[in-house]
Amino acid sequence: MEICRIDSLDSAELQPYRTLRRATEHIKQGIFVAEGEKVVSRLLDAQIEVVSLLLTEPWQEELGPSIEKRGVGNIKVWVAPKHLLESIVGFHLHQGVMAIGKIPRPVGLAEAIESDIKPHLVVALDGLTNADNIGVIVRNCVAFGVNALIVPQNTSSPYLRRAVRMSMGAVFRLPIVSVENLAPSLRKLTNQFGTRIIATHPQPDATSIEDADLNGSVCLVLGSEGKGISSEVLETCSEKVSIPMTLETDSLNVATASGIFLFEAARKRRHRLAQNRPD
């Protein structure tokens, strides 16, 4: 690694750290920002290219072995005094340790599905724009064994700064399938891989999650924070599933709902696996 001690953030190479609030610009550049000890440590452990780190001297000593262990490429390590890092937004969030990584190459739908053990569990997002929600959904996906996340162009990138932070680095472990339009990709899932497309849909005609069959190859579709699942995407769904709630509440936050749906899917799939296991 190349260590550079600095007393200003003027270098052009430090531009991404100076512009933390411009996450969409970072996406266009093919990079993302990781903040905080846990997220940066998980980035260093992942098979993702790391461009540089910006941290205080204590963190440089702490993470030095992890950086050396990678043994691939030349990671530039910028070491700065605490007061300089405090000038960057949210010191309590990044804890004095940040990194710039390269967004991994896109994974094709067939590659994500065919490379996995069957049956598969996939999540698709339709029109989500809140980076915090997307980050939590990514974390839930990894926690409950999702094989891939489908992200169409009408949905914000899971590599936005806030999404990466809210995922706690889980995004580094989840195959992300980027598609132009969601509906054709869902039809391909059904026609080519036999995947059942299930809408998470809080409507009276939906099946309660308690009664729903979430076994086999399944794709759960999560709709946008305001409008839910679009009519075009809803037409591709063979089933609708909802979470029973009291009459005073008509819906849950999409990130919260994703955790409930995925927990139930994982529970039912474990139960089915146990039933089919030979004595």
PAZAPA-4460 file (N, C-alpha, C; in steps of 0.05 Angstrom, whole numbers, plus 32768, in hexadecimal, padded with zeros to 4 digits):
% residues 279
    n_x    n_y    n_z   ca_x   ca_y   ca_z    c_x    c_y    c_z   seq   type   mol
   8011   7FE8   8000   8000   8000   8000   8012   8019   8000     1      M     A
   8007   802E   7FF5   8015   8048   7FF4   8009   805B   8009     2      E     A
   8018   8063   801D   800E   8074   8032   8017   8091   802D     3      I     A
   8002   80A3   802E   8007   80BF   802A   7FFB   80CE   8042     4      C     A
   800C   80DD   8050   8002   80ED   8066   7FFB   8109   805C     5      R     A
   7FE4   8113   8063   7FDA   812C   8057   7FD0   813F   806D     6      I     A
   7FD0   8159   8067   7FC5   816C   8079   7FB0   817E   806A     7      D     A
   7FA8   8175   8052   7F92   8182   8044   7F85   816E   8032     8      S     A
   7F6D   8175   8028   7F5E   8163   8016   7F5E   816D   7FFA     9      L     A
   7F72   817D   7FF2   7F72   818A   7FD8   7F79   8178   7FC1    10      D     A
   7F86   8161   7FC6   7F8E   8150   7FB0   7F76   8147   7FA0    11      S     A
   7F7A   8146   7F85   7F65   813D   7F73   7F5C   8120   7F7A    12      A     A
   7F6E   8110   7F84   7F68   80F4   7F8A   7F55   80F2   7FA2    13      E     A
   7F53   8108   7FB1   7F42   8108   7FC9   7F26   8113   7FC3    14      L     A
   7F21   811A   7FAA   7F08   8126   7FA2   7EEF   8116   7FAB    15      Q     A
   7EEF   80FB   7FA8   7ED7   80ED   7FB2   7ED2   80F0   7FCF    16      P     A
   7EE7   80F3   7FE0   7EE2   80F8   7FFC   7ED7   8114   8002    17      Y     A
   7EDF   8127   7FF1   7ED6   8142   7FF5   7EB8   8145   7FEC    18      R     A
   7EAF   8132   7FDC   7E94   8135   7FD0   7E82   811E   7FD9    19      T     A
   7E82   8118   7FF3   7E72   8101   7FFD   7E55   8104   7FF7    20      L     A
   7E4B   811D   7FF6   7E2E   8121   7FF1   7E27   811E   7FD3    21      R     A
   7E3A   811A   7FC2   7E35   8117   7FA5   7E37   80FA   7F9D    22      R     A
   7E28   80E9   7FAA   7E2A   80CC   7FA6   7E24   80C4   7F89    23      A     A
   7E11   80D2   7F7D   7E0A   80CB   7F61   7E21   80D0   7F4E    24      T     A
   7E31   80E4   7F54   7E49   80E9   7F43   7E5C   80D2   7F47    25      E     A
   7E5F   80C8   7F5E   7E71   80B1   7F63   7E68   8099   7F53    26      H     A
   7E4D   8094   7F52   7E43   807D   7F43   7E4B   8080   7F26    27      I     A
   7E48   8098   7F1B   7E4F   809C   7EFF   7E6D   8097   7EFA    28      K     A
   7E7D   809C   7F0E   7E9A   8097   7F0C   7EA1   807A   7F11    29      Q     A
   7E8D   806A   7F19   7E92   804D   7F1E   7E9F   8048   7F39    30      G     A
   7E9C   805A   7F4C   7EA8   8057   7F66   7E93   805A   7F7C    31      I     A
   7E99   8052   7F94   7E87   8056   7FAB   7E98   805C   7FC3    32      F     A
   7E8B   8067   7FD8   7E99   806E   7FF1   7E90   805B   8007    33      V     A
   7EA3   8050   8015   7E9D   8040   802D   7EA5   8050   8046    34      A     A
   7E94   8050   805A   7E99   8060   8072   7E97   804E   808B    35      E     A
   7EA9   8053   809E   7EA8   8046   80B7   7EB8   802C   80B8    36      G     A
   7EC0   8024   80D1   7ED2   800E   80D4   7EC7   7FF4   80C9    37      E     A
   7EAE   7FED   80CF   7EA3   7FD4   80C7   7EA0   7FD2   80A8    38      K     A
   7E96   7FE8   809C   7E92   7FE7   807F   7EAC   7FE6   8071    39      V     A
   7EC0   7FF6   8079   7EDA   7FF6   806C   7EE8   7FDB   8070    40      V     A
   7EE6   7FD0   8088   7EF2   7FB6   808D   7EE6   7FA1   807B    41      S     A
   7ECC   7FA1   8077   7EBE   7F8E   8066   7EC6   7F93   8048    42      R     A
   7ECA   7FAC   8041   7ED4   7FB1   8026   7EEF   7FA5   8021    43      L     A
   7F01   7FA8   8035   7F1C   7F9D   8032   7F1C   7F7F   8031    44      L     A
   7F07   7F72   803D   7F05   7F55   803C   7EF7   7F4B   8023    45      D     A
   7EEB   7F5D   8014   7EDB   7F55   7FFC   7EEC   7F54   7FE3    46      A     A
   7EE2   7F47   7FCE   7EF0   7F46   7FB5   7EE8   7F5E   7FA3    47      Q     A
   7EED   7F75   7FAE   7EE6   7F8E   7FA0   7EFE   7FA0   7FA0    48      I     A
   7F03   7FAD   7F8A   7F1B   7FBE   7F87   7F18   7FD7   7F9A    49      E     A
   7F2D   7FDB   7FAA   7F2E   7FF3   7FBB   7F41   8007   7FAF    50      V     A
   7F38   801F   7FAB   7F49   8034   7F9F   7F5A   8041   7FB4    51      V     A
   7F4E   804A   7FCA   7F5E   8058   7FDF   7F4E   8057   7FF9    52      S     A
   7F5D   805F   800E   7F51   8063   8029   7F59   807E   8033    53      L     A
   7F47   808A   8043   7F4D   80A3   8051   7F47   809F   806E    54      L     A
   7F5B   80A1   807F   7F57   809A   809B   7F6B   80A8   80AD    55      L     A
   7F65   80A6   80C7   7F77   80B1   80DB   7F8E   809D   80E0    56      T     A
   7FA3   80A7   80ED   7FBA   8095   80F2   7FB3   807C   8102    57      E     A
   7FA3   807F   8118   7F9B   8066   8126   7F8E   8052   8115    58      P     A
   7F7C   805A   8102   7F6F   8048   80F1   7F82   803C   80DC    59      W     A
   7F96   804B   80D4   7FAA   8041   80C1   7FBA   802A   80CE    60      Q     A
   7FC0   802D   80E8   7FCE   8018   80F6   7FBB   7FFF   80FA    61      E     A
   7FA2   8005   8100   7F8E   7FEF   8105   7F89   7FDF   80EB    62      E     A
   7F86   7FED   80D5   7F7E   7FDF   80BC   7F95   7FD8   80AA    63      L     A
   7FAD   7FE0   80B2   7FC5   7FDA   80A2   7FC7   7FBD   809A    64      G     A
   7FC5   7FAA   80AD   7FC7   7F8D   80A6   7FB2   7F84   8092    65      P     A
   7F99   7F8F   8094   7F84   7F87   8081   7F8A   7F91   8065    66      S     A
   7F96   7FA9   8064   7F9D   7FB4   804A   7FB4   7FA4   803D    67      I     A
   7FC8   7F9E   804D   7FDF   7F8E   8044   7FD6   7F72   803B    68      E     A
   7FC2   7F67   8049   7FB9   7F4C   8044   7FAD   7F49   8028    69      K     A
   7FA1   7F5E   801E   7F95   7F5D   8004   7FA9   7F55   7FEE    70      R     A
   7FC0   7F62   7FEF   7FD6   7F5A   7FDE   7FD1   7F5E   7FC0    71      G     A
   7FBC   7F6D   7FB9   7FB6   7F71   7F9D   7FB3   7F8F   7F98    72      V     A
   7FC1   7F99   7F83   7FBE   7FB5   7F7C   7FCD   7FC7   7F8F    73      G     A
   7FCB   7FE0   7F8B   7FD9   7FF4   7F9B   7FC4   8006   7FA8    74      N     A
   7FBC   8001   7FC0   7FA9   8011   7FCE   7FB7   8029   7FDA    75      I     A
   7FAD   8041   7FD3   7FB9   8059   7FDE   7FAB   805F   7FF9    76      K     A
   7FBB   8064   800D   7FB1   8069   8028   7FB8   8086   8030    77      V     A
   7FA3   8096   8032   7FA7   80B2   803A   7FA3   80B3   8058    78      W     A
   7FB7   80BC   8067   7FB6   80BF   8084   7FB4   80DC   808B    79      V     A
   7F9E   80E4   8099   7F99   8100   809F   7F93   8103   80BD    80      A     A
   7F98   811B   80C8   7F91   8120   80E4   7F73   8121   80E7    81      P     A
   7F6A   811C   80FF   7F4D   811A   8105   7F3E   8133   80FE    82      K     A
   7F4A   814A   8103   7F3C   8163   80FE   7F36   8167   80E0    83      H     A
   7F48   815C   80CF   7F43   815E   80B2   7F2C   814C   80AA    84      L     A
   7F2B   8134   80B5   7F15   8122   80AE   7EFA   812D   80BA    85      L     A
   7EFC   813C   80D0   7EE4   8147   80DB   7ED7   815C   80C9    86      E     A
   7EE8   8167   80B7   7EDD   817B   80A4   7ECC   816E   808E    87      S     A
   7ECD   8154   808C   7EBC   8145   8079   7EA2   813E   8087    88      I     A
   7E8D   8140   8079   7E72   813C   8085   7E71   8122   8095    89      V     A
   7E65   8124   80AD   7E5E   810C   80BD   7E75   80FC   80C9    90      G     A
   7E87   8109   80D7   7E9D   80FB   80E3   7E93   80E4   80F5    91      F     A
   7E7D   80E8   8103   7E72   80D3   8114   7E69   80BB   8104    92      H     A
   7E64   80BF   80EA   7E5B   80A9   80D9   7E73   809A   80CD    93      L     A
   7E86   80A8   80C3   7E9D   809A   80B6   7EB3   8093   80CA    94      H     A
   7EB1   809D   80E3   7EC3   8095   80F9   7EE0   8099   80F3    95      Q     A
   7EE6   80AA   80E0   7F02   80AF   80DA   7F0F   809A   80C8    96      G     A
   7EFE   808A   80BA   7F09   8077   80A7   7EF5   8074   8090    97      V     A
   7F00   8079   8078   7EF0   8077   805F   7F00   806A   804A    98      M     A
   7EF2   8061   8035   7F00   8054   801E   7EF1   8059   8005    99      A     A
   7EFF   8058   7FEF   7EF2   805A   7FD4   7EF6   803F   7FC7   100      I     A
   7EE0   8033   7FBD   7EE1   801A   7FAF   7ED7   801C   7F93   101      G     A
   7EDD   8009   7F82   7ED3   8008   7F67   7EB9   7FF7   7F67   102      K     A
   7EA4   8002   7F5B   7E8B   7FF2   7F59   7E91   7FD9   7F48   103      I     A
   7E8A   7FC2   7F52   7E8F   7FA9   7F43   7E81   7FA9   7F28   104      P     A
   7E8C   7F99   7F16   7E80   7F96   7EFC   7E63   7F8C   7EFF   105      R     A
   7E52   7F94   7EEC   7E36   7F8B   7EEE   7E34   7F6C   7EEB   106      P     A
   7E22   7F60   7EFA   7E1C   7F44   7EF8   7E03   7F3F   7EE8   107      V     A
   7E05   7F2E   7ED4   7DED   7F28   7EC3   7DD9   7F17   7ED2   108      G     A
   7DC0   7F19   7ECA   7DAB   7F0A   7ED7   7DB0   7EEC   7ED6   109      L     A
   7DB8   7EE2   7EBE   7DBD   7EC6   7EBB   7DD5   7EBD   7ECC   110      A     A
   7DE9   7ECE   7ECD   7E01   7EC7   7EDD   7DFA   7EC5   7EFA   111      E     A
   7DEA   7ED8   7F04   7DE3   7ED8   7F20   7DD2   7EC0   7F28   112      A     A
   7DC0   7EB8   7F16   7DAD   7EA2   7F1C   7DBA   7E87   7F17   113      I     A
   7DC7   7E83   7F00   7DD2   7E69   7EF8   7DE9   7E61   7F0A   114      E     A
   7DF7   7E74   7F16   7E0F   7E6D   7F26   7E07   7E65   7F42   115      S     A
   7DEE   7E67   7F49   7DE6   7E61   7F64   7DD8   7E47   7F68   116      D     A
   7DD8   7E3D   7F80   7DCA   7E24   7F87   7DAC   7E29   7F85   117      I     A
   7D9F   7E16   7F79   7D82   7E18   7F76   7D74   7E0B   7F8E   118      K     A
   7D5C   7E14   7F96   7D4E   7E2A   7F8A   7D5A   7E45   7F93   119      P     A
   7D55   7E5A   7F84   7D60   7E74   7F8B   7D4B   7E87   7F97   120      H     A
   7D55   7E9A   7FA6   7D45   7EAF   7FB2   7D50   7ECA   7FA8   121      L     A
   7D40   7ED9   7F9A   7D49   7EF2   7F8E   7D37   7F09   7F98   122      V     A
   7D42   7F21   7F9A   7D32   7F38   7FA1   7D35   7F4C   7F8A   123      V     A
   7D1F   7F59   7F82   7D1F   7F6D   7F6D   7D13   7F87   7F78   124      A     A
   7D20   7F9E   7F72   7D16   7FB8   7F7B   7D09   7FC7   7F64   125      L     A
   7CF3   7FD4   7F6A   7CE5   7FE3   7F55   7CE1   8000   7F5D   126      D     A
   7CF2   8011   7F54   7CEE   802E   7F58   7CF7   8039   7F73   127      G     A
   7D07   802A   7F82   7D10   8034   7F9C   7D26   8049   7F98   128      L     A
   7D24   805F   7FA7   7D37   8075   7FA4   7D45   807D   7FBE   129      T     A
   7D3B   8074   7FD5   7D46   807B   7FEE   7D5E   8069   7FF4   130      N     A
   7D76   8074   7FF5   7D8F   8065   7FF8   7D90   8056   8013   131      A     A
   7D85   8062   8028   7D84   8055   8042   7D74   803B   8040   132      D     A
   7D5C   803D   8034   7D4B   8025   8031   7D59   800F   8021   133      N     A
   7D66   8017   800B   7D74   8004   7FFA   7D8B   7FF6   8009   134      I     A
   7D99   8006   8019   7DAF   7FFA   8029   7DA5   7FE6   803D   135      G     A
   7D8F   7FEC   804A   7D84   7FD9   805E   7D79   7FC0   804F   136      V     A
   7D6D   7FC3   8038   7D63   7FAC   8029   7D7A   7F9A   8021   137      I     A
   7D90   7FA6   8018   7DA8   7F96   8011   7DB1   7F86   8029   138      V     A
   7DB2   7F93   8040   7DBB   7F85   8059   7DA8   7F6E   805F   139      R     A
   7D8E   7F73   805C   7D7B   7F5D   8061   7D7E   7F46   804D   140      N     A
   7D84   7F4D   8034   7D88   7F39   8020   7D9E   7F26   8027   141      C     A
   7DB5   7F31   8030   7DCC   7F21   8038   7DC5   7F11   8051   142      V     A
   7DB8   7F1D   8064   7DB1   7F10   807D   7DA0   7EF7   8079   143      A     A
   7D8E   7EF8   8064   7D7B   7EE2   8061   7D7F   7ED2   8048   144      F     A
   7D98   7ED3   803D   7DA0   7EC0   8028   7D96   7EC5   800C   145      G     A
   7D92   7EDE   8005   7D89   7EE5   7FEA   7DA1   7EE1   7FD7   146      V     A
   7D9B   7ED5   7FBF   7DB0   7ECF   7FAC   7DB9   7EE7   7F9B   147      N     A
   7DA6   7EF9   7F95   7DAC   7F10   7F84   7D97   7F26   7F88   148      A     A
   7D9F   7F3F   7F83   7D8D   7F56   7F85   7D8C   7F62   7F69   149      L     A
   7D73   7F65   7F5E   7D6F   7F71   7F44   7D68   7F8E   7F47   150      I     A
   7D78   7FA0   7F3B   7D75   7FBD   7F3D   7D71   7FC9   7F22   151      V     A
   7D59   7FD2   7F1B   7D54   7FDF   7F01   7D5D   7FFC   7F01   152      P     A
   7D5B   8009   7EEA   7D65   8024   7EE8   7D54   8038   7EF8   153      Q     A
   7D3B   8031   7EFE   7D2A   8043   7F0D   7D2F   8042   7F2B   154      N     A
   7D43   8033   7F33   7D4A   802F   7F50   7D66   8039   7F55   155      T     A
   7D6A   8046   7F6B   7D85   8050   7F72   7D99   803A   7F76   156      S     A
   7DB2   8040   7F72   7DC7   802C   7F74   7DCC   8023   7F91   157      S     A
   7DD0   8009   7F96   7DD8   8001   7FB1   7DF4   800A   7FB9   158      P     A
   7E03   8016   7FA6   7E1D   8020   7FAC   7E1E   803E   7FB2   159      Y     A
   7E07   804A   7FB4   7E06   8065   7FBF   7E12   8066   7FDB   160      L     A
   7E1F   807C   7FE2   7E2D   807D   7FFC   7E1B   8074   8014   161      R     A
   7E03   807F   8015   7DF2   8079   802C   7DE8   805C   802B   162      R     A
   7DE4   8052   8013   7DDC   8036   8011   7DF2   8023   801A   163      A     A
   7E0A   8028   8012   7E21   8018   801A   7E23   8018   8039   164      V     A
   7E21   8030   8044   7E23   8033   8061   7E0C   8024   806F   165      R     A
   7DF3   8027   8066   7DDD   801A   8073   7DDE   7FFB   806F   166      M     A
   7DEB   7FF2   805A   7DED   7FD5   8056   7E02   7FC9   8069   167      S     A
   7E12   7FDA   8076   7E28   7FD2   8087   7E3C   7FC0   8077   168      M     A
   7E3F   7FC6   805E   7E52   7FB7   804D   7E47   7F9D   8041   169      G     A
   7E2D   7F97   8047   7E21   7F7F   803C   7E20   7F80   801E   170      A     A
   7E20   7F98   8012   7E1F   7F9B   7FF5   7E37   7F8E   7FE8   171      V     A
   7E4D   7F8B   7FF6   7E65   7F7F   7FEB   7E62   7F61   7FE7   172      F     A
   7E4D   7F55   7FF3   7E49   7F38   7FF3   7E31   7F30   7FE2   173      R     A
   7E22   7F43   7FD6   7E0A   7F3C   7FC8   7E0C   7F42   7FAB   174      L     A
   7E08   7F2E   7F99   7E08   7F33   7F7C   7DF2   7F47   7F75   175      P     A
   7DFA   7F5D   7F68   7DE7   7F72   7F5F   7DE3   7F6F   7F41   176      I     A
   7DCA   7F6B   7F38   7DC4   7F68   7F1C   7DB7   7F82   7F13   177      V     A
   7DC4   7F91   7F02   7DBA   7FAB   7EF8   7DAB   7FA6   7EDE   178      S     A
   7D93   7FAF   7EDC   7D83   7FAB   7EC3   7D77   7FC6   7EBB   179      V     A
   7D6F   7FC8   7EA2   7D63   7FE1   7E99   7D47   7FE3   7EA2   180      E     A
   7D37   7FCF   7E9C   7D1B   7FCE   7EA4   7D15   7FB5   7EB4   181      N     A
   7D06   7FB7   7EC9   7D02   7FA0   7EDA   7CEF   7F8C   7ECF   182      L     A
   7CD9   7F94   7EC3   7CC4   7F81   7EB9   7CCF   7F6C   7EA6   183      A     A
   7CDE   7F74   7E91   7CE9   7F5F   7E7F   7CFC   7F4C   7E8D   184      P     A
   7D0B   7F56   7EA1   7D1E   7F44   7EB0   7D0E   7F30   7EC1   185      S     A
   7CF8   7F39   7ECC   7CE8   7F26   7EDC   7CDB   7F11   7ECB   186      L     A
   7CD2   7F19   7EB3   7CC7   7F05   7EA0   7CDD   7EF1   7E98   187      R     A
   7CF5   7EFA   7E95   7D0B   7EE8   7E8E   7D10   7ED5   7EA5   188      K     A
   7D0F   7EDE   7EBD   7D12   7ECD   7ED4   7CFE   7EB6   7ED4   189      L     A
   7CE5   7EBD   7ECE   7CD0   7EA9   7ECD   7CD4   7E95   7EB6   190      T     A
   7CD8   7EA0   7E9E   7CD9   7E90   7E86   7CF2   7E7F   7E84   191      N     A
   7D09   7E8A   7E8D   7D22   7E7C   7E89   7D2A   7E6B   7EA2   192      Q     A
   7D22   7E74   7EB9   7D2B   7E67   7ED2   7D14   7E5C   7EE3   193      F     A
   7CFB   7E60   7EDA   7CE5   7E56   7EE9   7CE0   7E63   7F04   194      G     A
   7CE9   7E7C   7F07   7CE7   7E8B   7F20   7CCB   7E96   7F23   195      T     A
   7CBF   7E92   7F3B   7CA5   7E9E   7F41   7CAA   7EBB   7F4A   196      R     A
   7C9C   7ECE   7F3E   7C9F   7EEA   7F44   7C89   7EF2   7F58   197      I     A
   7C90   7EFA   7F6F   7C7D   7F00   7F85   7C7F   7F1D   7F8C   198      I     A
   7C68   7F2B   7F8A   7C67   7F47   7F92   7C62   7F4A   7FB0   199      A     A
   7C72   7F5A   7FBD   7C6D   7F60   7FD9   7C59   7F78   7FD9   200      T     A
   7C40   7F72   7FDC   7C2A   7F84   7FD4   7C16   7F87   7FEB   201      H     A
   7C14   7F9D   7FF9   7C02   7FA0   800F   7BE5   7FA7   8006   202      P     A
   7BD8   7F94   7FF9   7BBD   7F98   7FEE   7BAB   7F81   7FF8   203      Q     A
   7B91   7F86   7FF9   7B7E   7F72   8004   7B7E   7F58   7FF5   204      P     A
   7B85   7F58   7FDB   7B84   7F40   7FCC   7B9E   7F30   7FCE   205      D     A
   7BB1   7F39   7FDD   7BCB   7F2B   7FE0   7BC9   7F15   7FF5   206      A     A
   7BD9   7F00   7FF1   7BDA   7EEA   8004   7BEB   7EF2   801C   207      T     A
   7BE2   7EEB   8034   7BF1   7EF1   804C   7C0C   7EE3   804B   208      S     A
   7C20   7EF0   8054   7C3B   7EE4   8055   7C3B   7ECA   8065   209      I     A
   7C29   7EC8   8078   7C27   7EB0   8089   7C1F   7E98   8078   210      E     A
   7C0F   7E9D   8063   7C04   7E87   8053   7C13   7E83   8038   211      D     A
   7C24   7E96   8031   7C31   7E96   8017   7C46   7E80   8015   212      A     A
   7C49   7E74   7FFD   7C5E   7E61   7FF7   7C76   7E70   7FED   213      D     A
   7C8B   7E71   7FFD   7CA3   7E80   7FF5   7CBA   7E6D   7FEF   214      L     A
   7CB4   7E54   7FEA   7CC8   7E40   7FE3   7CCD   7E40   7FC5   215      N     A
   7CE1   7E30   7FBD   7CE8   7E2F   7FA0   7CF7   7E47   7F98   216      G     A
   7CFB   7E4A   7F7D   7D08   7E61   7F72   7CF5   7E79   7F71   217      S     A
   7CFB   7E8D   7F81   7CE9   7EA4   7F86   7CF8   7EBE   7F82   218      V     A
   7CE9   7ED2   7F77   7CF3   7EED   7F77   7CDE   7EFF   7F85   219      C     A
   7CE6   7F0C   7F9A   7CD5   7F1E   7FA9   7CD9   7F3B   7F9E   220      L     A
   7CC4   7F47   7F96   7CC5   7F63   7F8B   7CBD   7F77   7FA0   221      V     A
   7CCE   7F8A   7FA5   7CC9   7FA0   7FB8   7CC4   7FBA   7FA8   222      L     A
   7CAE   7FC7   7FAE   7CA7   7FDF   7FA0   7CB2   7FF8   7FAC   223      G     A
   7CAF   800F   7F9F   7CBA   8028   7FA8   7CAD   8032   7FC1   224      S     A
   7CBA   8044   7FCF   7CB2   804E   7FE9   7C96   805B   7FE8   225      E     A
   7C90   8069   7FD2   7C77   8077   7FD0   7C61   8069   7FC1   226      G     A
   7C68   805F   7FA9   7C54   8055   7F97   7C52   8036   7F97   227      K     A
   7C64   8029   7FA4   7C63   800C   7FA4   7C6D   8001   7F89   228      G     A
   7C63   7FE9   7F82   7C6C   7FDB   7F6A   7C5C   7FE7   7F52   229      I     A
   7C6A   7FED   7F3C   7C5C   7FF8   7F25   7C4A   7FE3   7F18   230      S     A
   7C36   7FED   7F09   7C23   7FDB   7EFD   7C30   7FC8   7EE8   231      S     A
   7C44   7FD2   7EDA   7C52   7FC2   7EC6   7C61   7FAB   7ED4   232      E     A
   7C6E   7FB0   7EEA   7C7C   7F9B   7EF9   7C68   7F88   7F06   233      V     A
   7C53   7F94   7F11   7C3E   7F84   7F1F   7C32   7F6F   7F0C   234      L     A
   7C30   7F75   7EF2   7C25   7F62   7EDF   7C37   7F4A   7EDB   235      E     A
   7C50   7F4C   7EE1   7C63   7F35   7EDF   7C62   7F23   7EF7   236      T     A
   7C55   7F2C   7F0C   7C55   7F1D   7F25   7C3D   7F09   7F25   237      C     A
   7C44   7EF0   7F2B   7C2F   7EDB   7F2C   7C20   7EDB   7F46   238      S     A
   7C2C   7EE7   7F5B   7C20   7EE7   7F76   7C25   7F01   7F84   239      E     A
   7C13   7F07   7F97   7C16   7F1E   7FA8   7C15   7F15   7FC5   240      K     A
   7C28   7F20   7FD5   7C2A   7F17   7FF1   7C2B   7F31   8002   241      V     A
   7C1D   7F30   8018   7C1D   7F47   802A   7C23   7F3F   8047   242      S     A
   7C29   7F53   8057   7C2E   7F4F   8073   7C15   7F58   8083   243      I     A
   7C09   7F46   8092   7BF1   7F4E   80A2   7BF8   7F64   80B6   244      P     A
   7BE6   7F79   80B6   7BEA   7F8F   80C8   7BCF   7F98   80D3   245      M     A
   7BD0   7FA8   80E8   7BB7   7FB3   80F3   7BAC   7FC7   80DF   246      T     A
   7B93   7FCD   80E2   7B85   7FDF   80CF   7B91   7FFB   80D0   247      L     A
   7B9D   8002   80E6   7BA8   801E   80E9   7BC1   8022   80D8   248      E     A
   7BCD   800D   80CE   7BE6   800F   80BE   7BE1   8003   80A3   249      T     A
   7BE6   8012   808E   7BE1   8008   8073   7BFB   7FFD   8066   250      D     A
   7C12   8004   8070   7C2B   7FFA   8064   7C42   7FFE   8077   251      S     A
   7C58   7FF0   8071   7C71   7FF3   8080   7C86   7FFF   806E   252      L     A
   7C9B   800B   807B   7CB2   8013   806C   7CBD   7FFC   805C   253      N     A
   7CC5   8001   8044   7CCD   7FEB   8032   7CE5   7FDB   803C   254      V     A
   7CF7   7FE9   804A   7D0E   7FDA   8055   7D05   7FC8   806C   255      A     A
   7CF3   7FD2   807D   7CE8   7FC2   8092   7CD9   7FAA   8087   256      T     A
   7CC8   7FAF   8073   7CB9   7F9A   8066   7CCB   7F84   805A   257      A     A
   7CE1   7F8D   804E   7CF3   7F7A   8041   7CFE   7F66   8056   258      S     A
   7D04   7F70   806E   7D0F   7F5F   8083   7CFA   7F49   808B   259      G     A
   7CE1   7F51   808D   7CCC   7F3F   8094   7CC8   7F2A   807E   260      I     A
   7CC6   7F33   8065   7CC2   7F20   804F   7CD9   7F0C   804D   261      F     A
   7CF1   7F17   804F   7D09   7F05   804B   7D0D   7EF2   8063   262      L     A
   7D07   7EFC   807B   7D08   7EE9   8092   7CF4   7ED2   808E   263      F     A
   7CDC   7ED9   8086   7CC8   7EC4   8082   7CCF   7EB1   806C   264      E     A
   7CDA   7EBC   8056   7CE3   7EAB   8040   7CFA   7E98   8049   265      A     A
   7D0D   7EA3   8058   7D23   7E92   8062   7D19   7E7D   8075   266      A     A
   7D06   7E84   8086   7CFB   7E71   809A   7CED   7E5A   808C   267      R     A
   7CDC   7E61   8078   7CCD   7E4C   806A   7CDF   7E3A   805A   268      K     A
   7CF4   7E46   804E   7D06   7E37   803E   7D17   7E24   804F   269      R     A
   7D1F   7E2D   8066   7D2E   7E1B   8079   7D1C   7E04   8081   270      R     A
   7D03   7E0A   8087   7CF0   7DF6   808F   7CEC   7DE1   8079   271      H     A
   7CE9   7DEA   8060   7CE6   7DD7   804A   7CFF   7DC6   8046   272      R     A
   7D16   7DD2   8049   7D2F   7DC4   8047   7D32   7DAE   805C   273      L     A
   7D29   7DB5   8075   7D2A   7DA1   808A   7D17   7D8A   8085   274      A     A
   7D00   7D90   807A   7CED   7D7B   8074   7CF7   7D68   805F   275      Q     A
   7D06   7D72   804B   7D0F   7D62   8035   7D29   7D54   803A   276      N     A
   7D36   7D5B   8051   7D50   7D4F   8058   7D4C   7D32   8060   277      R     A
   7D5B   7D1F   8054   7D58   7D03   805C   7D60   7CFE   8079   278      P     A
   7D53   7CEC   8086   7D5A   7CE5   80A2   7D76   7CD8   80A4   279      D     A
***
